[in-house]
Amino acid sequence: MREFKDYDNDPSRELKKAPDLLEAALSFIGINLMWVFFAIWVLYGMVPVLLLALFINHMITRLEIKLGKRPA
């Protein structure tokens, strides 16, 4: 009869840690925001871009307050 090796108890097979993708995600968001802002600027002008930037900044501040990172 054939014997199967138990890989669950094999010390040579370590569990690898998942890579930290925060920096890549933030870079991706930044690049996408740049082209979205540029497209809005070309289509509608600078004022809507500034209003969208202020809105995004306001929402980030609200999120910081809600998560307790910044006092209200």
C-alpha positions in Angstrom: 0.0 0.0 0.0 1.2 3.5 -0.8 2.0 5.9 2.0 1.2 9.6 1.8 3.4 12.2 3.3 1.7 14.6 5.8 2.5 18.1 4.4 0.7 19.8 7.2 3.4 19.0 9.7 6.3 19.6 7.4 8.6 22.3 9.0 10.3 23.0 5.7 7.1 24.4 4.2 6.6 27.8 5.9 3.5 29.9 5.5 4.5 32.9 3.6 3.2 36.3 4.7 1.0 38.2 2.3 2.6 41.3 0.7 1.7 44.7 2.0 -0.1 46.3 -0.9 -1.0 49.6 0.8 1.7 51.6 -1.1 0.7 50.1 -4.4 -3.0 50.9 -3.7 -2.3 54.5 -2.7 -0.2 55.0 -5.9 -3.0 53.5 -8.0 -5.5 55.8 -6.4 -3.2 58.9 -6.9 -2.7 58.1 -10.6 -6.4 57.6 -11.1 -7.3 60.8 -9.3 -4.8 62.7 -11.6 -6.4 61.6 -14.8 -9.9 62.0 -13.5 -9.1 65.6 -12.3 -7.5 66.3 -15.7 -10.5 64.9 -17.6 -12.9 67.0 -15.5 -10.6 70.1 -16.0 -10.7 69.6 -19.8 -14.5 69.1 -19.9 -15.7 71.6 -17.3 -12.9 73.8 -16.2 -10.9 74.3 -13.0 -13.8 75.2 -10.6 -15.4 71.7 -10.6 -11.9 70.2 -10.1 -11.4 72.4 -7.0 -14.8 71.6 -5.7 -14.2 67.9 -6.1 -10.9 68.2 -4.4 -12.4 70.1 -1.5 -15.2 67.4 -1.2 -12.7 64.6 -1.2 -10.6 66.4 1.5 -13.7 66.9 3.6 -14.7 63.2 3.4 -11.1 62.2 4.3 -11.3 64.5 7.4 -14.7 63.1 8.4 -13.3 59.5 8.1 -10.3 60.5 10.3 -12.6 61.9 12.9 -14.9 58.8 12.8 -11.9 56.5 13.1 -10.6 58.5 16.1 -7.3 59.6 14.4 -8.1 63.3 14.8 -10.0 65.2 17.5 -13.3 66.7 16.4 
